[in-house]
């Protein structure tokens, strides 16, 4: 793990996490709840994707959820894939959080043990180091 005093940590997408990214175990996904229609969305937004309203309340999302459905990715994704090399098959799931949102996420662990309804917990981790030596921080869920 890199020394965070000399290495900067950058989120894989702006406004996706609670900040700061210094202690990854304390970081949560950031969401928003529309005060008009109550729709919950992933990441900070200036508008509601459901009704178009602009009164959005910041909402740190729960770290625990349930696997709603999943698939197994058995072939290296095309493009600028940043995962393990050589490629290792992994689960990609829809994780239902208590706030009423389902989040698409990689699922850590043995793909043969994945089951719909299993309890999962957020894992925030350095996905790769960019060309400037910064850690790019991503998320996945893992079985509890």
C-alpha positions as MATLAB code, in Angstrom:
seq = 'XXXXXXXXXXXXXXXXXXXXXXXXXXXXXXXXXXXXXXXXXXXXXXXXXXXXXXXXXXXXXXXXXXXXXXXXXXXXXXXXXXXXXXXXXXXXXXXXXXXXXXXXXXXXXXXXXXXXXXXXXXXXXXXXXXXXXXXXXXXXXXXX';
ca = [
       0.000    0.000    0.000;
       1.266    3.450   -0.871;
       2.205    6.094    1.680;
      -0.761    8.501    1.661;
       1.450   11.384    2.845;
       3.316   11.374   -0.475;
       0.704    9.699   -2.667;
      -2.559   11.372   -3.537;
      -5.749    9.301   -3.636;
      -8.207   10.105   -6.402;
     -11.755    8.726   -6.715;
     -12.473    6.729   -9.863;
     -15.407    9.127  -10.350;
     -15.884   12.548   -8.769;
     -18.562   12.843   -6.059;
     -18.867    9.059   -5.718;
     -17.435    8.708   -2.199;
     -17.599   10.412    1.154;
     -14.359   12.268    1.730;
     -11.538   12.255    2.642;
     -10.060    9.086    1.156;
      -7.356    8.753    3.835;
      -8.886    5.853    5.811;
     -10.546    3.649    3.181;
     -12.402    1.528    5.764;
     -14.386    4.646    6.754;
     -15.279    5.735    3.210;
     -18.838    5.188    2.000;
     -20.567    5.585   -1.317;
     -22.261    8.962   -1.637;
     -25.787    9.212   -2.891;
     -28.540   11.757   -3.097;
     -32.229   11.722   -2.209;
     -34.662   13.953   -4.067;
     -36.763   15.904   -1.579;
     -39.562   16.021   -4.153;
     -40.084   12.396   -5.188;
     -37.757   10.602   -2.683;
     -35.752    8.917   -5.505;
     -32.264    7.840   -4.355;
     -29.400    7.995   -6.833;
     -25.708    7.096   -6.740;
     -23.225    9.966   -6.523;
     -23.867   13.625   -5.920;
     -26.153   15.191   -8.510;
     -27.599   18.587   -9.175;
     -30.920   17.150  -10.327;
     -33.127   14.114   -9.803;
     -32.878   11.513  -12.595;
     -36.492   10.520  -11.849;
     -38.445   13.802  -11.722;
     -35.877   16.433  -12.728;
     -36.182   18.197   -9.363;
     -33.191   20.156   -8.109;
     -33.682   19.853   -4.337;
     -31.298   16.965   -3.665;
     -30.172   15.974   -0.158;
     -26.679   14.416    0.177;
     -27.033   10.869    1.463;
     -24.082    8.673    2.501;
     -25.204    5.160    1.533;
     -25.116    2.078    3.752;
     -22.032   -0.110    3.660;
     -24.111   -3.305    3.775;
     -26.527   -4.698    1.234;
     -27.813   -7.868   -0.404;
     -26.951   -9.392   -3.748;
     -30.076   -8.844   -5.847;
     -28.748  -10.514   -9.022;
     -25.381  -11.136  -10.690;
     -23.474  -12.417  -13.661;
     -19.965  -13.791  -14.058;
     -17.547  -11.914  -16.310;
     -15.401  -14.674  -17.814;
     -13.601  -12.706  -20.545;
     -11.394   -9.658  -20.251;
     -13.504   -6.530  -20.868;
     -12.508   -4.547  -23.967;
     -10.840   -1.153  -23.846;
      -8.663    0.186  -21.065;
      -9.328   -2.564  -18.509;
      -7.627   -1.789  -15.172;
      -8.161   -5.105  -13.391;
      -5.707   -7.921  -12.701;
      -3.344   -9.010  -15.444;
      -3.624  -11.843  -16.324;
      -7.408  -11.517  -16.309;
      -9.300  -13.342  -13.543;
     -13.063  -14.018  -13.917;
     -15.174  -12.020  -11.464;
     -18.736  -11.462  -10.393;
     -20.643   -8.335  -11.352;
     -23.745   -7.815   -9.267;
     -26.651   -5.573   -8.525;
     -26.442   -4.818   -4.794;
     -29.648   -3.732   -3.056;
     -28.989   -1.168   -0.328;
     -31.432   -0.292    2.486;
     -31.948    3.197    1.038;
     -33.883    1.656   -1.856;
     -31.195    1.833   -4.516;
     -29.482   -1.003   -6.400;
     -25.830   -0.417   -7.255;
     -23.931   -2.214  -10.030;
     -20.659   -3.417   -8.543;
     -17.900   -5.973   -8.917;
     -18.291   -8.714   -6.304;
     -15.134   -9.847   -4.533;
     -14.563  -13.490   -3.703;
     -15.056  -16.967   -5.085;
     -17.449  -16.809   -8.047;
     -18.683  -20.338   -7.283;
     -19.971  -19.201   -3.866;
     -22.070  -16.271   -5.117;
     -25.777  -16.568   -4.333;
     -28.720  -14.205   -4.808;
     -29.685  -12.788   -1.421;
     -26.241  -13.137    0.149;
     -25.157  -10.374    2.538;
     -22.462   -8.071    1.188;
     -20.329   -5.248    2.522;
     -18.695   -2.314    0.727;
     -14.954   -2.541    0.110;
     -13.149    0.628   -1.030;
      -9.680   -0.016   -2.441;
      -6.900    1.285   -4.727;
      -7.685   -0.069   -8.213;
      -4.495    1.141   -9.895;
      -1.810    3.821   -9.781;
      -2.037    6.493  -12.472;
       0.848    7.933  -14.484;
       1.494   10.578  -11.804;
       1.808    8.006   -9.013;
      -1.659    8.675   -7.567;
      -3.827    5.844   -6.278;
      -7.156    5.659   -8.098;
      -9.787    4.527   -5.606;
     -12.672    2.263   -6.620;
     -15.263    0.114   -4.860;
     -16.635   -3.390   -4.876;
     -18.756   -5.453   -2.514;
     -17.608   -8.569   -0.694;
     -19.428  -11.320    1.200;
     -19.829  -10.754    4.927;
];
